Amino acid sequence: MLHTGIAYVLMNSAFPRLTTPVIGIITFIYPVVAIIIVDWAVYGHPLGPAQAAGMAPIAVATLGVRLGWRFPLRRVSAA
């Protein structure tokens, strides 16, 4: 409870200084780090296919935000 409380205080105090996409990524990275570091590295539990499949889009989204990827916008021609 102590570690989670400290993590939430740090995250919530940083939110006013961050952009919305970065806040979204931080919110999703927190459980991924917990699964990888705590469950796998500390307790030795292997990652299951569902966990790996869930982590992949989070990793791609994190890269996209950090590297500034943008979806191409469609231009509508004026008629």
CYANA upper distance limits for C-alpha pairs under 8 A (distance plus 0.5 A):
  1 MET  CA      5 GLY  CA      6.49
  2 LEU  CA      6 ILE  CA      6.75
  3 HIS  CA      7 ALA  CA      6.65
  4 THR  CA      8 TYR  CA      6.65
  5 GLY  CA      9 VAL  CA      6.68
  6 ILE  CA     10 LEU  CA      6.66
  7 ALA  CA     11 MET  CA      6.59
  8 TYR  CA     12 ASN  CA      6.38
  9 VAL  CA     13 SER  CA      6.48
 10 LEU  CA     14 ALA  CA      6.79
 11 MET  CA     15 PHE  CA      6.90
 12 ASN  CA     16 PRO  CA      8.38
 14 ALA  CA     18 LEU  CA      7.18
 15 PHE  CA     19 THR  CA      8.31
 15 PHE  CA     23 ILE  CA      6.94
 18 LEU  CA     22 VAL  CA      6.84
 18 LEU  CA     23 ILE  CA      6.92
 19 THR  CA     23 ILE  CA      6.82
 20 THR  CA     24 GLY  CA      6.77
 21 PRO  CA     25 ILE  CA      6.80
 21 PRO  CA     65 VAL  CA      7.31
 22 VAL  CA     26 ILE  CA      6.63
 22 VAL  CA     65 VAL  CA      7.47
 23 ILE  CA     27 THR  CA      6.64
 24 GLY  CA     28 PHE  CA      6.97
 25 ILE  CA     29 ILE  CA      6.46
 25 ILE  CA     58 ILE  CA      8.16
 25 ILE  CA     61 ALA  CA      7.80
 25 ILE  CA     62 THR  CA      6.47
 25 ILE  CA     65 VAL  CA      8.29
 26 ILE  CA     30 TYR  CA      6.75
 27 THR  CA     31 PRO  CA      8.36
 28 PHE  CA     32 VAL  CA      7.45
 28 PHE  CA     58 ILE  CA      7.31
 29 ILE  CA     33 VAL  CA      6.61
 29 ILE  CA     58 ILE  CA      7.59
 30 TYR  CA     34 ALA  CA      6.78
 31 PRO  CA     35 ILE  CA      6.62
 32 VAL  CA     36 ILE  CA      6.64
 32 VAL  CA     55 MET  CA      6.97
 33 VAL  CA     37 ILE  CA      6.21
 33 VAL  CA     38 VAL  CA      8.19
 34 ALA  CA     38 VAL  CA      5.78
 34 ALA  CA     39 ASP  CA      7.41
 35 ILE  CA     39 ASP  CA      5.47
 35 ILE  CA     40 TRP  CA      7.01
 36 ILE  CA     40 TRP  CA      5.66
 36 ILE  CA     41 ALA  CA      6.93
 37 ILE  CA     41 ALA  CA      5.48
 37 ILE  CA     42 VAL  CA      6.92
 38 VAL  CA     42 VAL  CA      5.47
 38 VAL  CA     43 TYR  CA      6.99
 39 ASP  CA     43 TYR  CA      5.69
 39 ASP  CA     44 GLY  CA      6.97
 39 ASP  CA     45 HIS  CA      6.24
 40 TRP  CA     44 GLY  CA      5.19
 40 TRP  CA     45 HIS  CA      5.30
 40 TRP  CA     46 PRO  CA      6.38
 40 TRP  CA     47 LEU  CA      7.28
 41 ALA  CA     45 HIS  CA      8.23
 47 LEU  CA     51 GLN  CA      6.61
 47 LEU  CA     52 ALA  CA      7.03
 48 GLY  CA     52 ALA  CA      6.78
 49 PRO  CA     53 ALA  CA      6.46
 50 ALA  CA     54 GLY  CA      6.57
 51 GLN  CA     55 MET  CA      6.66
 52 ALA  CA     56 ALA  CA      6.77
 53 ALA  CA     57 PRO  CA      7.93
 54 GLY  CA     58 ILE  CA      7.51
 55 MET  CA     59 ALA  CA      6.62
 56 ALA  CA     60 VAL  CA      6.76
 57 PRO  CA     61 ALA  CA      6.48
 58 ILE  CA     62 THR  CA      6.58
 59 ALA  CA     63 LEU  CA      6.78
 60 VAL  CA     64 GLY  CA      6.63
 61 ALA  CA     65 VAL  CA      6.71
 62 THR  CA     66 ARG  CA      6.63
 63 LEU  CA     67 LEU  CA      6.34
 64 GLY  CA     68 GLY  CA      6.26
 64 GLY  CA     69 TRP  CA      5.33
 64 GLY  CA     70 ARG  CA      8.30
 65 VAL  CA     69 TRP  CA      6.81
